[in-house]
């Protein structure tokens, strides 16, 4: 049973959009915390959001390239 290519592209595009959204949240959070020198929980959360956003972006782009 073949999966429709448009469905796969839609899922990949959704992952890219989620990745961009998480990246935006992480960058905004990081911008709010830039005045701090030591690693605080909020700064750790911003790094987490940036990492998750980048991971989703890469996964989405790889899926779009493969199909």
Secondary structure, DSSP 8 states (H G I E B T S, - for coil): ----HHHHHHHHHHHHHHHHHHHHHHHHHHHHHTT--S--HHHHHHHHHHHHHHHHHHHHHHHHHH-
